[in-house]
């Protein structure tokens, strides 16, 4: 199993990022301490995902931050992204792994203890666990877990876990106390007046937890 820094995982939202654009938001967030950037755009077709993804890859080159593509296997491969993230409704993990090969990172969303326990560490590199809280950035999300539920899912999961769902800088301590390896954020960075400062605040809180 490869080592991935999931500590501050930015999920881009094209609507929230409209003011700066997704590429500039990602660049600023990584400068502030984001370790992973996920390209998620439910309204974009594959050619647009590839175009945006290639621009993101160029912007993040040399930073050490990972670029993950949500759902779109064809785009992830064409971009040469670091990884692909899939949900339970997208495709099964073995199929995704076969499509992306052995070298690309594969992330999988899990919302229940049974799904968490069923993750195959030979196929999946990390799990996105949540939603911790209800969030407007994903209308069809499952029942929120809260931090107690997050802890149960993390314990059941055999791979590193990143928490997601309505999380802000103030939640860093609770996320890591629940055993997660990081937190994924959307609106806590996207759409803020200063994405770099927003990311830096979260990153500083993470460093305090890990002192």
JOHULIN-V426759 format. One record per pair of residues at least 24 apart in sequence whose C-alpha atoms are under 10 Angstrom apart, sorted by the first residue. I is the first residue (numbers start at 1). J is the second residue. D is the distance in Angstrom with one decimal. If there is no record, write none. Layout:
# JOHULIN-V426759
I&J&D  I&J&D
This chain:
# JOHULIN-V426759
1&105&9.8  1&121&7.3  1&122&7.6  1&123&9.2  1&124&8.7  1&125&6.5  1&126&9.3  1&159&8.4  1&160&9.6  2&103&9.7  2&105&8.4  2&125&7.1  2&126&9.5  3&125&8.7  3&126&9.7  3&160&9.0  4&35&8.9  4&36&8.9  4&65&10.0  4&66&8.7  4&105&8.9  4&125&8.4  4&126&8.3  4&160&8.4  4&181&9.4  5&34&9.5  5&35&6.2  5&36&7.5  5&64&9.8  5&65&8.7  5&66&8.7  5&160&9.6  5&162&9.9  5&181&8.0  5&182&8.0  6&34&8.9  6&35&6.5  6&36&6.5  6&37&9.9  6&65&9.9  6&66&9.4  6&126&8.7  6&128&10.0  6&160&8.2  6&161&7.9  6&162&6.3  6&163&9.5  6&180&9.2  6&181&6.0  6&182&5.0  6&183&7.2  6&184&8.2  7&33&9.3  7&34&7.8  7&35&6.6  7&36&8.2  7&161&9.7  7&162&7.6  7&163&9.7  7&172&9.6  7&176&9.3  7&180&8.8  7&181&5.9  7&182&3.7  7&183&6.0  7&184&8.1  7&202&9.6  7&203&8.1  7&206&7.4  7&207&9.6  8&33&7.2  8&34&4.9  8&35&5.4  8&36&6.5  8&37&8.8  8&162&8.8  8&163&10.0  8&172&9.7  8&181&9.1  8&182&5.8  8&183&5.6  8&184&6.2  8&185&7.7  8&199&8.1  8&200&9.9  8&202&7.6  8&203&6.8  8&206&8.2  9&33&9.6  9&34&6.1  9&35&6.0  9&36&4.6  9&37&6.0  9&38&7.5  9&65&9.5  9&66&9.2  9&67&10.0  9&68&9.8  9&162&7.8  9&163&9.2  9&164&9.1  9&182&7.1  9&183&6.0  9&184&4.4  9&185&6.3  9&186&8.8  9&199&9.8  10&34&6.5  10&35&7.9  10&36&6.0  10&37&4.8  10&38&6.1  10&39&8.8  10&67&9.8  10&68&9.8  10&183&8.5  10&184&5.6  10&185&5.3  10&186&6.1  10&187&9.3  10&188&9.0  10&189&7.6  10&190&8.4  10&199&8.8  11&36&8.4  11&37&6.0  11&38&4.7  11&39&6.5  11&40&6.6  11&41&9.7  11&68&9.1  11&69&9.6  11&70&9.1  11&164&9.5  11&184&6.6  11&185&6.0  11&186&5.2  11&187&8.8  11&188&10.0  11&189&9.0  11&190&8.3  12&37&7.2  12&38&6.0  12&39&5.5  12&40&5.7  12&41&7.6  12&70&9.9  12&185&8.6  12&186&6.2  12&187&8.7  12&189&8.8  12&190&6.7  12&191&9.8  13&38&9.3  13&39&7.8  13&40&6.2  13&41&6.3  13&42&8.9  13&137&7.8  13&138&10.0  13&186&6.8  13&187&8.1  13&189&9.9  13&190&6.8  13&191&8.7  14&39&9.0  14&40&7.7  14&41&6.1  14&42&8.7  14&43&8.5  14&44&9.2  14&190&8.7  14&191&9.5  15&41&8.9  15&43&9.8  15&137&9.4  15&190&8.8  15&191&8.3  16&137&9.0  16&186&8.4  16&187&7.0  16&189&9.1  16&190&5.5  16&191&4.6  16&192&8.4  17&186&9.5  17&187&8.9  17&189&8.8  17&190&5.2  17&191&5.1  17&192&8.4  17&195&9.5  18&190&8.8  18&191&7.4  19&190&9.2  19&191&6.9  19&192&9.1  19&193&8.9  20&190&8.9  20&191&7.9  20&192&9.5  20&193&9.1  20&194&9.5  20&195&9.1  21&190&9.3  21&191&9.4  22&52&8.1  22&53&9.7  22&55&9.5  22&56&8.0  22&190&8.3  22&191&9.9  23&52&7.6  23&53&8.7  23&54&9.8  23&55&6.8  23&56&5.4  23&57&9.1  23&58&9.4  23&59&7.0  23&60&8.9  24&55&9.9  24&56&8.6  24&59&8.2  24&195&9.0  24&196&9.9  25&56&9.9  25&189&8.0  25&190&6.7  25&191&8.5  25&192&9.4  25&194&8.8  25&195&6.1  25&196&7.9  26&56&7.5  26&59&8.2  26&60&8.0  26&65&9.8  26&67&9.8  26&189&9.2  26&190&8.7  26&195&8.2  26&196&8.8  26&199&10.0  27&56&8.0  27&58&10.0  27&59&6.3  27&60&6.5  27&61&10.0  27&63&9.2  27&65&9.8  27&195&9.0  27&196&8.2  28&59&10.0  28&60&10.0  28&189&9.5  28&194&8.2  28&195&5.8  28&196&4.5  28&197&8.3  28&198&9.4  28&199&8.1  28&200&9.6  29&189&7.2  29&190&8.8  29&194&9.0  29&195&5.5  29&196&4.6  29&197&7.9  29&198&7.6  29&199&5.3  29&200&7.7  29&203&9.9  30&59&9.9  30&60&7.8  30&63&7.5  30&64&9.0  30&65&6.8  30&66&9.7  30&195&9.2  30&196&7.4  30&199&7.6  30&200&8.9  31&60&9.6  31&63&8.2  31&65&9.7  31&195&9.3  31&196&6.2  31&197&9.1  31&199&8.2  31&200&8.1  32&194&10.0  32&195&7.8  32&196&4.6  32&197&6.3  32&198&7.5  32&199&4.9  32&200&4.3  32&201&8.0  32&202&8.8  32&203&7.3  32&204&9.3  33&63&10.0  33&65&8.9  33&196&8.0  33&197&9.4  33&198&9.6  33&199&6.0  33&200&5.7  33&201&8.9  33&202&8.2  33&203&5.5  33&204&8.4  33&206&9.9  34&63&10.0  34&64&9.8  34&65&7.1  34&66&9.3  34&184&9.7  34&185&9.9  34&189&9.8  34&196&9.0  34&199&6.3  34&200&8.1  34&202&8.8  34&203&7.2  35&63&8.9  35&64&7.4  35&65&4.7  35&66&6.5  35&67&9.1  35&182&9.7  35&203&9.3  36&60&10.0  36&64&8.8  36&65&5.2  36&66&4.7  36&67&6.1  36&68&7.3  36&82&9.7  36&184&8.9  37&65&7.0  37&66&6.1  37&67&5.1  37&68&6.1  37&69&8.5  37&82&10.0  37&184&9.3  37&185&10.0  38&66&8.2  38&67&5.9  38&68&4.5  38&69&5.5  38&70&6.6  38&81&9.9  38&82&10.0  38&83&8.9  38&84&8.7  38&85&8.2  38&184&9.4  38&186&9.8  39&67&7.4  39&68&6.2  39&69&4.9  39&70&5.9  39&71&9.4  39&72&9.7  39&76&9.5  39&81&9.9  39&84&9.5  39&85&9.5  40&68&8.8  40&69&6.6  40&70&5.1  40&71&7.9  40&72&9.1  40&85&9.4  41&69&9.3  41&70&7.9  41&71&9.4  41&72&9.7  42&70&8.9  42&71&9.0  42&72&9.8  45&72&9.0  45&75&9.3  46&72&7.0  46&73&9.1  46&74&7.2  46&75&5.8  46&76&9.4  46&78&9.7  47&74&9.4  47&75&7.5  47&78&9.6  48&75&8.9  49&74&9.5  49&75&6.2  49&76&8.6  49&78&9.7  49&79&8.7  50&74&8.6  50&75&5.1  50&76&7.5  50&77&9.1  50&78&6.7  50&79&5.8  50&80&9.5  50&81&9.8  51&75&8.9  51&78&9.7  51&79&8.2  52&79&9.0  53&78&9.0  53&79&6.0  53&80&8.9  53&81&7.7  54&78&8.7  54&79&5.5  54&80&8.2  54&81&8.4  55&79&9.2  56&81&9.5  57&81&7.3  57&82&9.2  66&105&9.5  67&105&9.7  68&104&9.4  68&105&8.0  68&106&8.7  68&107&8.7  69&106&9.7  69&107&9.7  70&107&9.1  70&108&9.9  71&96&9.4  71&108&9.9  72&96&9.9  73&97&9.7  73&99&7.2  73&100&7.1  74&99&8.5  74&100&8.7  76&100&8.0  76&104&9.2  77&101&9.3  77&104&8.9  80&104&8.8  81&105&8.9  82&106&9.0  83&107&7.6  83&125&9.6  84&108&8.7  85&109&7.7  85&124&9.7  85&125&10.0  85&126&9.2  85&127&8.9  85&128&8.7  86&110&9.8  86&127&9.6  86&128&9.4  87&111&9.7  87&127&9.8  87&128&8.9  88&115&9.0  93&119&8.8  93&120&8.5  93&123&6.9  93&124&7.0  94&120&9.2  94&122&9.6  94&123&6.6  94&124&8.7  95&123&9.8  96&123&9.0  96&124&9.6  97&122&9.9  97&123&6.5  97&124&8.0  98&123&9.4  107&159&9.8  107&160&9.7  107&161&9.3  107&162&9.7  108&161&9.6  109&161&9.6  109&162&9.4  109&163&9.8  109&164&9.5  110&142&9.8  110&153&8.4  110&157&9.2  110&161&9.7  111&141&9.0  111&142&6.9  111&143&8.2  111&144&8.6  111&145&8.0  111&149&9.6  111&150&9.2  111&153&7.9  112&142&9.2  112&143&9.5  112&145&8.7  112&149&8.8  112&150&9.4  112&152&9.1  112&153&6.7  112&156&9.4  113&149&8.7  113&150&9.3  113&152&6.9  113&153&5.0  113&154&8.4  113&155&8.7  113&156&6.1  113&157&7.8  114&153&8.4  114&156&7.9  114&157&9.1  115&153&8.7  115&156&8.8  115&157&8.3  116&152&9.4  116&153&6.0  116&154&7.5  116&155&8.7  116&156&5.7  116&157&4.6  116&158&7.6  116&159&8.9  116&161&9.5  117&153&7.9  117&154&9.0  117&155&8.6  117&156&4.9  117&157&5.0  117&158&6.8  117&159&9.4  118&156&8.6  118&157&7.7  118&158&8.5  119&156&9.3  119&157&6.8  119&158&6.8  119&159&7.6  120&157&9.3  120&158&7.6  120&159&8.2  121&157&9.3  121&158&6.5  121&159&6.0  121&160&9.4  122&159&9.6  124&158&9.6  124&159&7.5  124&160&9.6  125&158&9.6  125&159&6.3  125&160&7.2  125&161&9.2  126&157&9.2  126&158&8.8  126&159&5.3  126&160&4.9  126&161&5.6  126&162&7.5  126&181&9.6  127&154&9.0  127&157&7.8  127&158&9.0  127&159&6.6  127&160&6.4  127&161&4.8  127&162&6.3  127&163&8.5  127&180&9.9  127&181&10.0  128&154&9.8  128&160&8.8  128&161&5.8  128&162&4.9  128&163&5.9  128&164&6.6  128&165&9.8  128&180&9.6  128&182&9.6  128&183&9.0  128&184&8.1  129&153&7.2  129&154&7.6  129&157&9.3  129&161&6.5  129&162&6.0  129&163&4.9  129&164&6.1  129&165&8.6  129&180&8.7  129&183&9.4  129&184&9.4  130&154&10.0  130&161&10.0  130&162&8.6  130&163&5.9  130&164&5.2  130&165&5.9  130&166&9.5  130&184&9.9  131&163&7.4  131&164&5.4  131&165&4.1  131&166&7.4  131&167&9.1  132&163&7.0  132&164&6.1  132&165&4.9  132&166&6.8  132&167&7.5  132&175&9.2  133&164&8.1  133&165&5.1  133&166&5.1  133&167&7.3  134&164&9.9  134&165&6.3  134&166&6.2  134&167&9.6  135&164&9.4  135&165&5.8  135&166&5.1  135&167&8.9  135&186&9.6  135&187&9.3  136&165&9.1  136&166&8.2  136&187&9.3  137&165&8.6  137&166&8.5  137&186&7.5  137&187&7.7  138&165&8.5  138&166&9.8  141&165&8.8  146&174&10.0  146&175&9.9  147&171&9.5  147&174&6.8  147&175&7.0  147&176&9.8  147&177&8.8  147&178&6.5  147&179&9.9  148&174&9.5  148&175&9.9  148&177&10.0  148&178&7.2  149&178&8.8  150&174&9.8  150&175&8.0  150&177&10.0  150&178&6.4  150&179&8.3  150&180&8.0  151&175&8.5  151&176&9.3  151&177&8.1  151&178&4.4  151&179&6.2  151&180&7.6  152&178&8.2  152&179&9.2  153&178&9.3  153&179&9.5  153&180&9.4  154&178&7.4  154&179&6.3  154&180&6.3  154&181&9.2  155&179&7.5  155&180&9.0  168&198&9.5  168&201&9.8  168&202&7.6  169&198&8.2  169&199&8.5  169&200&9.5  169&201&6.6  169&202&4.7  169&203&8.4  169&204&9.1  169&205&7.0  169&206&8.8  170&201&9.4  170&202&8.0  170&205&8.1  171&202&9.0  171&205&9.1  171&206&9.9  172&202&7.2  172&203&9.0  172&204&9.8  172&205&6.4  172&206&6.3  172&207&9.9  172&208&9.5  172&209&7.9  173&205&7.7  173&206&7.6  173&208&8.9  173&209&6.4  173&210&9.7  174&209&9.8  175&206&9.8  176&206&8.5  176&209&7.7  176&210&9.1  177&209&9.0  182&206&8.5
